[in-house]
Amino acid sequence: MSSIASSFGKAAQRYEQSARLQREVALDTLPMLKDVPVGTLLDLGCGPGWFHSHLSTWCNELWALDISPQMLAKTQSQQIATRLMLASAEQIPVAAESVDVVFSSLMLQWSSEPEQVFREVYRVLKPGGKFVITTLVNGSLDEFHRAWQHAGYQSPALQFPETAAVVQLARAAGLTVKAQQKSYSWFFSDVFAVGREFKQIGANYVAIRPQGLSGKARWQAFAHAYEPFRTAAGLPLTYQVLFLFGEKPR
């Protein structure tokens, strides 16, 4: 957990300006929040709290949890969340059946124990409580992975799970689940801009810099292999986002 917290902590100051994907995905969850019960809402992996002005309209109390002290400090500066927790989503420090709604936007993919996250979501939700969780799934960063493969190297970026596997983890935890998937693409001028995108959102801890990546020949081979993917808009980087929403059965 400490390496993840460190990476996202370093990104805290620039995260709000750079995390375009996080913003788009979070805003796309709003229709899924329209039927949630008014009460206590827990934001798992709250980041800098930029979305709390939206979340606060759906609850009476807003609780925020993150593993990064720097991110949590940014959240506190928003002065919207009523309770702040420096903790892991695998061990949520709240009582069982104390939360009406769990919200989590693009946090789950960084967890080494997603099944435990779902068990904790089930534990803290009241019977009939709702959840909205988004995460990256297989097919994300496809151009990035394929460019490395074409260059003759193993991709250094994180591999994401299959959609069906994530849905099954949620159901195994006892949650009633519905799922939707959406593709998001961003475009960059060159591979250096692609690399900065990872670093600026804190994702560089997932081995964007494996041993030897800084080697000029390897990087040039990767850049050359990425060029065939170029469009009029630039070099694409595509994310596959899974939207999970449902409830804890009564």
C-alpha positions as CSV (number, residue, x, y, z in Angstrom):
1,M,0.0,0.0,0.0
2,S,2.8,2.4,0.8
3,S,4.2,2.5,-2.8
4,I,0.8,3.3,-4.2
5,A,0.1,5.9,-1.6
6,S,3.5,7.5,-2.3
7,S,2.9,7.7,-6.0
8,F,-0.5,9.3,-5.7
9,G,0.7,11.6,-3.0
10,K,3.4,12.9,-5.3
11,A,0.7,13.5,-7.9
12,A,-1.7,15.3,-5.6
13,Q,-0.7,18.9,-6.5
14,R,-1.2,18.4,-10.3
15,Y,-3.8,15.7,-10.2
16,E,-6.8,18.0,-10.4
17,Q,-5.5,19.7,-13.6
18,S,-4.3,16.5,-15.3
19,A,-6.7,13.7,-14.4
20,R,-9.0,14.1,-17.4
21,L,-10.2,10.5,-17.4
22,Q,-11.1,10.6,-13.8
23,R,-13.2,13.7,-14.3
24,E,-15.1,12.4,-17.3
25,V,-15.8,9.0,-15.7
26,A,-16.9,10.6,-12.4
27,L,-19.3,12.9,-14.2
28,D,-20.7,9.9,-16.2
29,T,-21.7,8.3,-12.9
30,L,-24.2,11.1,-12.0
31,P,-27.2,9.4,-13.7
32,M,-26.5,6.3,-11.6
33,L,-26.7,8.4,-8.4
34,K,-30.2,9.7,-9.0
35,D,-32.0,6.9,-7.1
36,V,-29.6,6.5,-4.2
37,P,-30.9,7.0,-0.7
38,V,-30.2,10.3,1.0
39,G,-28.0,9.6,4.1
40,T,-24.3,8.9,4.5
41,L,-22.2,8.5,1.4
42,L,-18.7,7.1,1.5
43,D,-16.2,8.1,-1.2
44,L,-13.6,5.3,-1.5
45,G,-10.4,6.6,-3.0
46,C,-11.5,10.2,-2.9
47,G,-8.3,11.7,-4.3
48,P,-8.2,15.5,-4.0
49,G,-12.0,15.7,-3.4
50,W,-12.7,17.7,-6.5
51,F,-16.0,15.7,-7.1
52,H,-17.4,16.4,-3.6
53,S,-19.4,19.4,-4.7
54,H,-21.4,17.0,-6.8
55,L,-21.5,14.1,-4.3
56,S,-22.6,16.4,-1.4
57,T,-25.9,17.0,-3.2
58,W,-26.8,13.3,-2.9
59,C,-26.2,12.9,0.8
60,N,-26.6,14.4,4.3
61,E,-23.1,13.3,5.3
62,L,-20.1,12.8,3.1
63,W,-17.3,10.5,4.3
64,A,-14.0,10.4,2.4
65,L,-11.3,7.8,2.4
66,D,-7.9,7.7,0.7
67,I,-4.5,6.0,1.3
68,S,-2.6,9.2,0.4
69,P,-2.1,11.8,3.1
70,Q,-1.5,14.4,0.5
71,M,-4.7,13.6,-1.4
72,L,-6.6,13.6,1.9
73,A,-5.2,17.1,2.7
74,K,-6.4,18.4,-0.6
75,T,-9.8,16.9,0.2
76,Q,-9.9,18.6,3.6
77,S,-9.2,21.9,1.9
78,Q,-12.5,21.6,0.0
79,Q,-14.3,21.7,3.4
80,I,-17.1,19.5,2.1
81,A,-16.5,16.1,3.5
82,T,-17.8,15.6,7.1
83,R,-15.4,12.8,7.9
84,L,-11.9,12.1,6.6
85,M,-10.2,8.7,6.8
86,L,-6.6,7.9,6.0
87,A,-7.0,4.2,5.3
88,S,-7.1,1.4,2.7
89,A,-10.3,0.4,0.9
90,E,-9.5,-3.2,2.0
91,Q,-9.9,-2.2,5.6
92,I,-12.6,0.6,5.9
93,P,-12.5,2.0,9.4
94,V,-16.3,2.3,9.9
95,A,-18.9,0.2,11.6
96,A,-20.9,-2.5,9.7
97,E,-24.1,-1.3,8.1
98,S,-23.3,2.3,8.7
99,V,-23.3,3.7,5.1
100,D,-26.2,4.3,2.7
101,V,-24.1,4.8,-0.4
102,V,-20.6,3.8,-1.5
103,F,-19.1,5.7,-4.4
104,S,-15.7,4.9,-5.9
105,S,-14.3,6.3,-9.1
106,L,-11.3,4.6,-10.7
107,M,-9.8,3.4,-7.5
108,L,-10.4,-0.4,-7.6
109,Q,-7.8,-1.1,-10.3
110,W,-5.0,-0.1,-8.0
111,S,-6.1,-2.5,-5.3
112,S,-4.2,-5.8,-5.0
113,E,-7.2,-7.3,-3.3
114,P,-10.3,-6.2,-5.2
115,E,-12.3,-9.1,-3.7
116,Q,-11.6,-7.7,-0.2
117,V,-12.8,-4.2,-1.3
118,F,-16.1,-5.7,-2.4
119,R,-16.4,-7.6,0.9
120,E,-15.8,-4.3,2.7
121,V,-18.4,-2.5,0.6
122,Y,-20.9,-5.2,1.5
123,R,-20.0,-5.0,5.2
124,V,-20.3,-1.2,5.6
125,L,-23.5,-0.8,3.5
126,K,-26.9,-0.9,5.2
127,P,-29.3,-3.5,3.8
128,G,-30.8,-1.9,0.7
129,G,-27.8,0.5,0.5
130,K,-26.5,1.4,-3.0
131,F,-23.0,1.5,-4.6
132,V,-21.5,3.0,-7.7
133,I,-18.0,1.8,-8.5
134,T,-15.9,2.4,-11.7
135,T,-12.7,0.6,-12.6
136,L,-10.5,0.0,-15.5
137,V,-10.8,-3.4,-17.2
138,N,-9.1,-5.5,-19.9
139,G,-8.5,-3.6,-23.2
140,S,-7.3,-0.4,-21.4
141,L,-4.1,1.0,-22.8
142,D,-4.3,-1.3,-25.7
143,E,-2.2,0.9,-28.0
144,F,0.4,1.2,-25.3
145,H,0.7,-2.5,-24.7
146,R,0.7,-3.4,-28.5
147,A,3.4,-0.8,-29.2
148,W,5.7,-2.4,-26.7
149,Q,5.0,-5.8,-28.0
150,H,5.7,-4.7,-31.6
151,A,8.9,-3.2,-30.4
152,G,9.9,-6.6,-29.0
153,Y,9.5,-5.8,-25.3
154,Q,7.0,-6.7,-22.6
155,S,4.6,-3.9,-21.8
156,P,5.6,-2.2,-18.4
157,A,2.0,-1.0,-17.7
158,L,-0.5,-2.7,-15.5
159,Q,-2.7,-5.4,-17.0
160,F,-6.3,-5.1,-16.1
161,P,-8.8,-7.9,-15.4
162,E,-11.6,-9.1,-17.6
163,T,-15.0,-7.5,-17.1
164,A,-16.7,-10.7,-16.2
165,A,-14.1,-11.4,-13.5
166,V,-14.7,-8.1,-11.8
167,V,-18.5,-8.5,-11.9
168,Q,-18.2,-12.0,-10.4
169,L,-16.1,-10.7,-7.5
170,A,-18.8,-8.2,-6.6
171,R,-21.5,-10.9,-6.8
172,A,-19.4,-13.3,-4.7
173,A,-19.3,-10.6,-2.0
174,G,-23.1,-10.7,-1.9
175,L,-23.9,-7.6,-3.8
176,T,-26.6,-7.3,-6.4
177,V,-24.8,-5.9,-9.5
178,K,-25.5,-4.3,-12.8
179,A,-22.7,-3.4,-15.2
180,Q,-22.0,-1.1,-18.1
181,Q,-18.8,-0.5,-20.0
182,K,-17.6,2.5,-21.9
183,S,-14.5,3.4,-23.9
184,Y,-12.6,6.6,-23.5
185,S,-9.8,7.8,-25.7
186,W,-7.3,10.6,-25.3
187,F,-4.8,11.8,-27.9
188,F,-1.2,13.0,-27.5
189,S,1.5,14.6,-29.6
190,D,4.2,12.0,-28.9
191,V,5.1,9.1,-26.6
192,F,6.7,11.5,-24.1
193,A,3.3,13.1,-23.6
194,V,1.8,9.7,-23.2
195,G,4.3,8.9,-20.4
196,R,3.6,12.2,-18.7
197,E,-0.1,11.3,-18.6
198,F,0.7,8.3,-16.4
199,K,3.0,10.2,-14.2
200,Q,0.6,13.1,-13.6
201,I,-2.2,10.9,-12.3
202,G,0.1,9.0,-10.0
203,A,0.0,5.8,-12.1
204,N,3.7,5.6,-12.6
205,Y,4.1,3.2,-9.7
206,V,2.7,0.4,-11.9
207,A,6.1,-0.1,-13.5
208,I,6.0,2.6,-16.2
209,R,9.7,2.8,-15.4
210,P,10.9,-0.8,-15.3
211,Q,14.6,-1.6,-15.4
212,G,16.1,-0.4,-18.6
213,L,13.1,1.6,-19.8
214,S,15.2,4.8,-19.8
215,G,17.5,3.2,-22.4
216,K,17.5,5.3,-25.5
217,A,17.3,2.4,-27.9
218,R,14.4,0.8,-26.1
219,W,12.4,4.0,-25.9
220,Q,13.0,4.8,-29.6
221,A,11.8,1.4,-30.6
222,F,8.7,1.9,-28.6
223,A,8.1,5.3,-30.1
224,H,8.6,3.9,-33.6
225,A,6.1,1.1,-32.9
226,Y,3.5,3.5,-31.6
227,E,3.5,5.7,-34.7
228,P,1.2,3.4,-36.8
229,F,-1.5,4.1,-34.2
230,R,-1.4,7.8,-34.9
231,T,-4.5,9.5,-36.1
232,A,-5.2,13.1,-37.2
233,A,-5.9,13.9,-33.5
234,G,-2.5,12.4,-32.3
235,L,-1.3,9.2,-30.7
236,P,-4.3,7.5,-29.0
237,L,-4.5,6.1,-25.5
238,T,-7.7,4.2,-24.8
239,Y,-9.3,3.2,-21.5
240,Q,-12.0,0.6,-21.0
241,V,-14.1,1.6,-18.0
242,L,-16.5,-0.7,-16.2
243,F,-19.4,0.9,-14.3
244,L,-20.8,-1.2,-11.5
245,F,-23.9,-0.2,-9.7
246,G,-26.4,-2.0,-7.5
247,E,-27.2,-2.6,-3.9
248,K,-26.7,-4.8,-0.8
249,P,-29.8,-7.0,-0.6
250,R,-32.2,-6.3,2.2
